Amino acid sequence: MKLYLTKQRALEAHKINEAELDNLLARDDIKTILIDYGSGHEPAIYNDDLAAYVAERDIFPEQFNHLRGRFLGMNEASLLYGVSLSTLHKWIERGELKIQGRDGLKKLLDEADVAYKAKLSDAKKMRQGKKVFKSSGGD
């Protein structure tokens, strides 16, 4: 189920000011619906879109430069950053992470890249159970 927030609740729940949120709404950068209260209506903002916007605005790769050059095996990266091996493989397949080398059969990843992707992913998952099942049509 999609979670929609009133404008006031969105401002309280996310690190965003009213002018920035108004700009996003004006540009249609995030999904909204109209809630009819009988005496009027109010836009409701799709929480996941807003969470993704704030995460991408506030989290950037350079924040993890202190980890650059430290190499982790896939299992170690999975355990250290709480990311499943299947997720790490998907990020590699999509080109979002690069294998930096090998130690025997072990694929090595740069810790800075893993830390960045994990932090960004965590910030975008604002609620439990998001996309547990693939839909066979509309959400």
Summary of the structure (lengths in Angstrom):
residues: 139
radius of gyration: 18.7
end to end distance: 7.7
largest distance: 68.3
contacts: 344
relative contact order: 0.15
helix: 47%
strand: 19%
